[in-house]
């Protein structure tokens, strides 16, 4: 059957718990180090902007490598590239734990990102292999809602590990997680790519990406989700320093900011129950508008001089709800709009989302956001506005499955 004809055979569904575990493993590499960033900069005697590279190196590596994992999974299947990435991810974790300098730690984070890029990219493609459009958005939301336990755990345990045994403990945990995930995927994940490409060549890959770049719906969904993702990646970079300026420890930051992934869980379960009624486009737009409201709320907190961490945590939780609405719906809307280029599309979406993490973090640094909370939030307001604009550009696509 020709997959591009609009009718396709669906692969047997992979275990949702396993997909959730994979997504959680990738999220662990992003979130667990955030509460300990201050400890890293103090330990190596570097400034906050240099410490930002501990995050940016990971984001940048993931952004680059996802452009290749997606097409590779289209050609060779989903399982082999995923297992290879998890192996590299775990190795990078153990190397980071023994890093003697900030440069070595950044290099280890690059290795983690080169492996972790397989997770986000390929899991989206696996979902697309097994579910129709609205069902896929619901499945992605359910998986994201389950795996959100990981960032909640990460923010709290990252701060706790940092206080008890140092930031090195966070790297050990990444290494262990990569090893366990690799073993479980080898044992329980079956191949879901029923339409493997006959061959893969650089020119064909370039043409695939060119096709995606002229796909209006694909780009609108992708950019809406990328802008929203960029906000989160910036927040975990500069908010720990704002908490420190207010006299709070890394453990306290981890505890309070854990409300953000809790909000993300709420947003994903809202998608799970409402996406078939409201549609992917409306869910994406609603989430983008909520994100804008939450950023203005943070700006108001700074303007009013409210110092209790709850006043930062609550708008962060509201932002988390918006992310649960935008990222899942936007990502799956973009993947579905790409048709038979699902693997390439998934890789490109992940690359752009992580690239926006690097971009937003860099703009916050340039705007002086690490020294002035107000300046950092103004940058994120801009990202929210762009997300709203692209959400409004999404047009309703014909749903081929019965609801």
Steps between C-alpha positions, in 0.01 A plus 500: 500500500626844420528694820483831324158424357329599824433137603760302689543189708573573863774321688421311822506745787818516706454485880401846621696453822815440298448805280435707813817365659700596190359852496571531870859388447554778246336755727725394787804626310338841461354555845708329766806723459303825515472529882873425531620759245606737777708222656666432164599864450627527858695173477681598180520872578319618185226757443132435432530552125765227482286275717218542247707294258439193718142526374563651157755233405237232566230690310728575208617139464141373507394765249771395254476123533120477475529607138672164444325265744161561337610409145712211630191360673308536170765289327613246762202489736437659837661250738866488396558880491318535835716236670815658359398840632417371848844338522669828412275690743594276793869514415488881499343495845782299656764712324338815637511366855880488484550829315806684644418832332206697363625432147495124559153520653373695198655237269326224698173688465553509124538120502183469709317719249629302202343192657194666649398637162393150401237488774282801423520461124433129472226478765288749303550289188405179689175661614429614144561142377233358730226765530284717278516879531277593795567170672875568464466841666310338785759223536785750499320703765443191717866399471612853580259515793641177642866585445457844660571321828863504383552879486315539831736241646796656316456852630459380857766227493742714298502762771513237773785307336687824447470595866592151626772365268559771238394553140688183398211294639272637229737373231516153657121486494496584129745217431296248697175610331651456154616148583167387643303650210726327249446158659121542519472618137712210379267262683154648440498738201396350166562663164217735394627641170301308238607731218879506508660706227681293241810716519626813665724753332604857585321647198180318587527615860545860385196470275293362786585798718426738214157341463437551870613864488233583242227314689295780658322294765816317597692824553221674688461213748875457533572866570218531753636204696864614461433845644320348796781250556758778486330671793541195721864446405576863585317488831697203630817690412450839665235441768742317735707818522191711571414267788859533626474881489188469715693294754375150417707182460518273196285246685232765561508596133451137402207465737314812385572473128370141504157665473581578134513134390195436718321760287635326190336180622168683537530643149571159351204339670282789377618412149427135559135569584420802279702467180234296317237758585696822444761389247877534493494855362280643777696322771825641364365854480348483849831385644692780328265762644533350850879514462482871421286562809746310721799702376322828571417363846872442566574853381239627746656305785833671435338844464311463830808369682329188635788293643343174612592215258134406469445811287747369243388139534129566430548680165756232414234236561259692275769506234538123550130456420552697180798285405290187548249640253741641242797262481312172465229629266741710296749217465250235396316744273828569322594131474162412354517791254829355371334180377748228398794716616407441864851400610669796331227729631537371854874558487456849362240591763725385782798679348313829471354469850843442653650764272250748640619396845850613403364813330278605790774433755747706298256788464435496874875522560535787249206683656659475845241255628748327730553829682147642461196274526289766328718498188488122471121489524464764229685268261261217588198725441630544148519123451143464629375758251667320211346172617154659496555631146601161363219327688254729323654400167420132541211396278273203560611185327265226388484223757503161335405289795151465647457680828 
